[in-house]
Amino acid sequence: MPIHVAITRKVLPGKEEEFKEALRRFLGDSFLHGGVHGAAMMTALPGSDSREIGILRTFADQAERDAFYNSKLFKDWEAYASTLTEQPVYRELTGLEAWFRSPVPPPRWKMAVATLCGVYPTSLFLTYVLGPFIQGLHPTFRTLIVAGCMVGLLTWVVMPQVTKVLKPWLTGSRRSSR
């Protein structure tokens, strides 16, 4: 299963352009590592005082992620980047935030439809599979059990498959309204 990692770096004052240019080169070079499936840089809007740079990386799997972060390429980059930025913050994206990760996110209505495509069959499945076993419990506990199972199934099983199947529709080019 793909692994998504979000990195936030705060660039030292006066080093913004040097860091952005070095990061562009490094992102391109990182694709030489076979397990890297995607990389993107996010910057603040022009005119903003923010010195934070966001980096999103996608790896084929955990083994490829680990191999990349243990590579000489990454270690050399990290040594150089640490001279231009404060300590980076790394977060692995595993839940809803990773479901719709793309350079240009789909419209909210498409995300809602895709989510419904995951939630509806999962809720039916849980009702029929768990229902007979938990029907004697207080409604509060039944709801908690169903909600917990729903979140787990959606996060690690259902939504990664839904977004994979619907990817062409979710990321399809938008027609201009001429």
ChimeraX attribute file (.defattr): number of C-alpha atoms within 10 A of each C-alpha:
attribute: neighborCount
match mode: 1-to-1
recipient: residues
	/A:1	11
	/A:2	16
	/A:3	19
	/A:4	24
	/A:5	17
	/A:6	17
	/A:7	15
	/A:8	19
	/A:9	19
	/A:10	17
	/A:11	24
	/A:12	15
	/A:13	9
	/A:14	10
	/A:15	13
	/A:16	17
	/A:17	10
	/A:18	12
	/A:19	19
	/A:20	16
	/A:21	10
	/A:22	14
	/A:23	18
	/A:24	13
	/A:25	11
	/A:26	14
	/A:27	17
	/A:28	11
	/A:29	12
	/A:30	19
	/A:31	13
	/A:32	10
	/A:33	14
	/A:34	12
	/A:35	20
	/A:36	20
	/A:37	17
	/A:38	16
	/A:39	19
	/A:40	16
	/A:41	16
	/A:42	13
	/A:43	13
	/A:44	12
	/A:45	8
	/A:46	7
	/A:47	6
	/A:48	8
	/A:49	8
	/A:50	12
	/A:51	16
	/A:52	18
	/A:53	20
	/A:54	16
	/A:55	18
	/A:56	21
	/A:57	20
	/A:58	22
	/A:59	22
	/A:60	16
	/A:61	15
	/A:62	14
	/A:63	11
	/A:64	19
	/A:65	20
	/A:66	12
	/A:67	14
	/A:68	19
	/A:69	12
	/A:70	11
	/A:71	13
	/A:72	11
	/A:73	15
	/A:74	16
	/A:75	13
	/A:76	10
	/A:77	15
	/A:78	13
	/A:79	10
	/A:80	13
	/A:81	19
	/A:82	14
	/A:83	13
	/A:84	18
	/A:85	20
	/A:86	14
	/A:87	13
	/A:88	16
	/A:89	11
	/A:90	13
	/A:91	11
	/A:92	15
	/A:93	17
	/A:94	15
	/A:95	15
	/A:96	15
	/A:97	11
	/A:98	20
	/A:99	21
	/A:100	20
	/A:101	15
	/A:102	13
	/A:103	13
	/A:104	8
	/A:105	12
	/A:106	19
	/A:107	11
	/A:108	9
	/A:109	10
	/A:110	15
	/A:111	16
	/A:112	12
	/A:113	12
	/A:114	21
	/A:115	18
	/A:116	14
	/A:117	16
	/A:118	21
	/A:119	18
	/A:120	10
	/A:121	12
	/A:122	18
	/A:123	15
	/A:124	12
	/A:125	13
	/A:126	16
	/A:127	14
	/A:128	10
	/A:129	11
	/A:130	15
	/A:131	14
	/A:132	9
	/A:133	10
	/A:134	16
	/A:135	12
	/A:136	10
	/A:137	10
	/A:138	9
	/A:139	11
	/A:140	8
	/A:141	13
	/A:142	17
	/A:143	13
	/A:144	11
	/A:145	14
	/A:146	18
	/A:147	14
	/A:148	12
	/A:149	16
	/A:150	18
	/A:151	16
	/A:152	13
	/A:153	17
	/A:154	21
	/A:155	17
	/A:156	14
	/A:157	13
	/A:158	20
	/A:159	23
	/A:160	21
	/A:161	15
	/A:162	17
	/A:163	22
	/A:164	13
	/A:165	12
	/A:166	14
	/A:167	14
	/A:168	10
	/A:169	12
	/A:170	20
	/A:171	17
	/A:172	10
	/A:173	9
	/A:174	8
	/A:175	6
	/A:176	5
	/A:177	4
	/A:178	3
